[in-house]
Amino acid sequence: MDWCRYRFRSVWELPAAPDTVFRVLERAEDYPRWWPQVREVTPASAESGTARFRSFLPYDLRVTVRARRRDPVARVLEISMEGDLVGWSRWSLTAAGDGTRALYEQEVEVRRPLMRRLALPCRPLFRANHAVMMRAGRKGLAAHLEAV
């Protein structure tokens, strides 16, 4: 097993129609407004940019992102990442009653040297850090959607 590789999967139930959620999620530059751990998103073009994340652990992760798929009909958004994390993440949205079921999937390899050295002993802490970030993101997005 490569202790520096992670696969994450989260499902969020959200109080808005899938097309509305898609429009919010495709505007990555607005994530810091509703997702506390997404500290900064800087677009470089319509298809790429940089992002900085920080959850409860005292370090920032910086990545360069590039759009791989933006499909409003299928309601799928996918990016590739390079930098402190290398890999991809994807949002897949489906209708769920009056709202949306948002599936977030991510497969990454940690490239930050200190995190690689601590990969085995700190893996549970790194996974918990990600879980906290995802819970806050779901809560923030739900509140944002209700306010819009």
C-alpha positions, 0 to 999 in steps of 0.5 A: 500500500502506498501510504501517500495515496488517498481516496475520498468519497462524500455525499452531500444532501443539499436544499436546492435543485441540481442545476442551481447547485451546479452553477454554484459549484462551477464557480470555484473562485467563490468557494472561499465565500461559503467553504471556510477551509478553502482559503483562496482560489485564484483563476488563471484562465477559464480552465485553470487556477490555483487554490489554497486549503487549510483545515484544523492542522497547521499547514496550507495545501496549495494546488494548481487545478485544471478543468478536465470535465464541465458537463452541465447536462450530466451535472459533472465537474472534474478537475486535475490537481498538481502541487502539494496534492496530485490527482483529481476530484469530481462532483456528480449531481443528481436530483433527490426529492426537492434537492440535490445529492452531490457526490464528491470523489477525490483520488490524490497523492500527497507530494508535500515532503513533510506529509510524505514523511509523516504518511504512516503515523499521521494517516488517521489525522490527515483523514480526520482533517479532510473529514472536518473540511468536508463537513464544513463545506457541506454545511457552508454550501447548504447555508449558501444555497438557502440564502440565494 
